[in-house]
Amino acid sequence: MTKGNGEDPKTGSRMERIQQGVRKRTLLAKKKVQSITKDDVKSYLLRNAFVLFTVIAVILGVVLGFSLRPYKMSYREVKYFSFPGELLMRMLQMLVLPLIVSSLVTGIAALDSKASGKMGVRAVVYYMSTTIIAVLIGIIIVVIIHPGKGTKENMHREGKIVQVTAADAFLDLIRNMFPPNLVEACFKQFKTNYEKRMFKVGIPSNDTSTVASIINNVSEAMETLTQLKEEVVPVPGSVNGVNALGLVVFSMSFGLVIGSMREQGQALKDFFDSLNEAIMRLVALIMWYAPLGILFLIAGKIVEMEDMGVIGGQLAMYTVTVIIGLLIHAVIVLPLLYFLITRKNPWVFIGGLIQALVTALGTSSSSATLPVTFKCLEEINGVDKRVTRFVLPVGATINMDGTALYEALAAIFIAQVNNFDLNFGQIITISITATAASIGAAGIPQAGLVTMVIVLTSVGLPTDDITLIIAVDWFLDRLRTTTNVLGDSIGAGIVEHLSRHELKNRDAEMGNSVIEENEMKKPYQLISQENESEKPLDSETKM
């Protein structure tokens, strides 16, 4: 009998159903593999040519870089060798400014204020949630692994650190949100500088001695009444670089106004729409050059790298700890979050982002990767343009999961090498400061090092010890940038899923959706595809 054998009939039937399902899927997979023809393989390779070229470029860059290291190239020779990579960075950065402005203006103008408000709230909640999770992962991993065991005496130091006051850094963040000159915001950011000034401080003294001294010697009287005191004071200053935060705030406000103007604002809406389309066509052109540029960027950085001997036991453990933390966030947390909210396969979605992720790895800048991220999300993953145009520029500016994780982890590592025991309150302070500082980190290479000063200052750790981790920062910076770009992209997918009802209602109201642009306009294409027959979006292979 079944009961005598200790088996439940329900369990047995369930197992049978699972086995049947597995068999069916195996047979289907076998039939699909058998039905693949040479033409199918050829068309797949053509569709995914850029992804394959980019991945091959990364592998060749690593091999070429390590092959050239024994030749001990001079600094000048390394710069000449890296020139093709520098060109790619300049091309991508050239497109960032018009892309941020045009995409945000058109994205918000295409939505009503209610829909954009809801979308904005969802995006901000997602950004804050993932950043807090990233910080917590960083803190837990560094406490468990404890890479800073030992002393810092034998550790290699590199570079210099500019001192920053936490209060001034946060005030600068707010100041940059409202640039007084939009033209200047295109190439400069406000930054508080510090200079020493002498101040006169009065010294109290009795009347009789003062009168006596004036009678005897006027100069002696002045010395007794006043004394000069030296003080470091904040003064207005600026640094080179696009003030992305200011442009994002302006573009969002401008887009809302254009959207509310309806017919009067149509001309401006069409202008920014055309500008966005033109920029994406330029991105399609630059993509032909991207694999070559990435190859030389990575190879040049490996050749330029300091002697590997400086990476001691503690620094090697620190590097491994950061990599484990970033992998947990990027491979487990973000895909799981995407699956739980959308109930879709996250790996299909991430597969469409490979080119953007590899570009982030090569350029080490989330802002420079923005044009490629747009292309991957809109063309390969088919995310609604109204969502990408709104979510991506904001995400590239304020959503820095990888940077937040790294800053919290690095701060506790520096505390460990100083044998500084952090209490629970200080760990909470680090987590809050790292979350806030990551928002202020510009989307440029190694910006996290600057904001690290704020995190360390908040708990009284020595800021000079940042020089201990600079030796490996160039490599870790690339990994956390890739995590940042992945976080922004998954955020766009989640926000689109949550906003699908508002988008459908807007389509019904307008009778003409931004999604349907492909029926009226030619979609973004590579030059080689100009003469090919147009294919529907569904025909694109999702990796």
Summary of the structure (lengths in Angstrom):
residues: 543
radius of gyration: 28.3
end to end distance: 49.1
largest distance: 122.6
contacts: 1769
relative contact order: 0.15
helix: 73%
strand: 5%
